[in-house]
Amino acid sequence: MNALSRRAFLATTAVGTLAAAVVPASTLAPTLAHASSISPDEARQIAMDAYIYGYSLVTTDVTRLQMSNVAKAGLMSAPLGSFFNVRGYPPATYRGVSATNADTLYSMAWLDLKEPMVFSHPEIKDRFFNFELIDLWMVVKHSVGTNTTGTAAATYLFTGPGWKGEVPKGMIHIAYPTRYLGVLGRTYALDTPEDLAIVHKLQDQYRLVPLSSYTKDYTFVPQPVADVGIKMDEAPQKVILALGVEGYFDWMTRLMGTVAVPPAEDAPMLEKMAKIGIVPGQPFKLSSLDPAIRAALKDVPQRVTDKLNETWATLGKDVNGWRVTTTGAIYGTDYLTRAIWASNGWPSQQTQVSVYPTTYVDGAGVKLDGKNNYTLTFKKGELPPINEQGFWSITMYQIDNGLWFYPNALNKLTVSTRNSFIYNEDGSLTLYFQHESPGKDKEQNWLPAPAASFAMTMRLYWPNKTPPSILDGSWGPPPVMKA
């Protein structure tokens, strides 16, 4: 998707609607009488398709609860309707969101759009920032930031389904099809006390207030913490697996019947799911199905989880062993790609904001393993091509039902434009990826790897739109070579 200029963004959002045609749940009564004619294998396939279809929805809602069902702001959590601002990079032990970055300071808020909310940010010059606006289906139709809406101070009005009202002067209106909205901010920061202090002052000016209190004195009061029946400190993938078949589909249909009504384009999928009793707004009961079908559905959660993990490693185009994908943020009816992103890279960004090549293998196609030593060399003048206000990095991940930081003695999670590298005599740059130190003279270019299998993600924030560019394939990451 091409970057939106501020003027174009205002023109498309000022009218204040993202009208979403929806499918009434009343038209989707379960056809369980028909289910008796469905074979167990067919029922399993329908359930797997349905599980994939709803995976981004359930993942996003679990993530919302884990981040916002709290009494006060913490490291990566804050009560509904307020920001948490991370003051430093997430620790290596963090397990909240798979494949998180260590390049920017996060600022995150979950909003209940039962009442419209006003969001504002100050002018931010000379540093990259971006706020993804994530609905419950994990769709990112809009983002606010340096290369999408500009650097000037701005105020936005976010509204939920069915809102009708007058937009106050000076506000940019964006309407959403789901009741809950995630506002995920990233602000670039050097890992120095001086630069972190500057970013902290910016974060303190990221404001949220209900529309009804916009012109009044407003004191935020958090909602009471609720018992939502899930572990609040476990990776969402494991939480979802623990729901089982009935718990998962019951959660999914509850959301679809209330706060995340499906769009009209999903009608064929809803019709298919109804054949085994998966209907928006109606509880899902395994007991209503034939015993043979119940048995066939038992392993659906693990089957789908395995499929999502396997296909994540092959998503996109293979470029020297790196998987380069420019799909994400907006999915249409590509439910599998959406689920893959939800499982391993929640929530994904618009490609004009960032592109994340990921590799699990070396240049010969062999899986990366910490028992081996690896190098990657950028030729002179061929570092990742980014806008002058953008940046690039490579992050190390250990693999465990998702991608997670690798704790190491140096607490070094990335190599990036922040580092002072040692270049080769010909002007090229060689980076080292291995478990043990490559030697004191090379440690500036070293990213520690776990002793077992691992993966790496290269991030290009604000990638070039013209050659050389990763967006059109005129530039690609060089291969990781086994030493």
QUICOR-V903187 format. One record per run of one state. SS is the DSSP state (hx for helix, st for strand, lp for the rest). FROM is the first residue (numbers start at 1). TO is the last residue. If there is no record, write none. Layout:
ss:SS from:FROM to:TO
ss:SS from:FROM to:TO
This chain:
ss:lp from:1 to:5
ss:hx from:6 to:13
ss:lp from:14 to:21
ss:st from:22 to:22
ss:lp from:23 to:24
ss:hx from:25 to:27
ss:lp from:28 to:31
ss:hx from:32 to:35
ss:lp from:36 to:39
ss:hx from:40 to:68
ss:lp from:69 to:82
ss:st from:83 to:85
ss:lp from:86 to:103
ss:st from:104 to:112
ss:lp from:113 to:116
ss:st from:117 to:121
ss:lp from:122 to:128
ss:st from:129 to:135
ss:lp from:136 to:141
ss:st from:142 to:145
ss:lp from:146 to:153
ss:st from:154 to:159
ss:lp from:160 to:171
ss:st from:172 to:175
ss:lp from:176 to:179
ss:st from:180 to:188
ss:lp from:189 to:192
ss:hx from:193 to:203
ss:lp from:204 to:206
ss:st from:207 to:210
ss:hx from:211 to:213
ss:lp from:214 to:235
ss:hx from:236 to:256
ss:lp from:257 to:262
ss:st from:263 to:263
ss:hx from:264 to:274
ss:lp from:275 to:285
ss:hx from:286 to:288
ss:lp from:289 to:290
ss:hx from:291 to:297
ss:lp from:298 to:299
ss:hx from:300 to:312
ss:lp from:313 to:316
ss:st from:317 to:319
ss:lp from:320 to:321
ss:st from:322 to:324
ss:lp from:325 to:334
ss:hx from:335 to:344
ss:lp from:345 to:353
ss:st from:354 to:359
ss:lp from:360 to:360
ss:st from:361 to:361
ss:lp from:362 to:366
ss:st from:367 to:367
ss:lp from:368 to:368
ss:st from:369 to:369
ss:lp from:370 to:373
ss:st from:374 to:378
ss:lp from:379 to:385
ss:st from:386 to:399
ss:lp from:400 to:402
ss:st from:403 to:405
ss:lp from:406 to:413
ss:st from:414 to:416
ss:lp from:417 to:428
ss:st from:429 to:434
ss:lp from:435 to:439
ss:hx from:440 to:445
ss:st from:446 to:448
ss:lp from:449 to:452
ss:st from:453 to:463
ss:lp from:464 to:480
ss:st from:481 to:482
ss:lp from:483 to:483
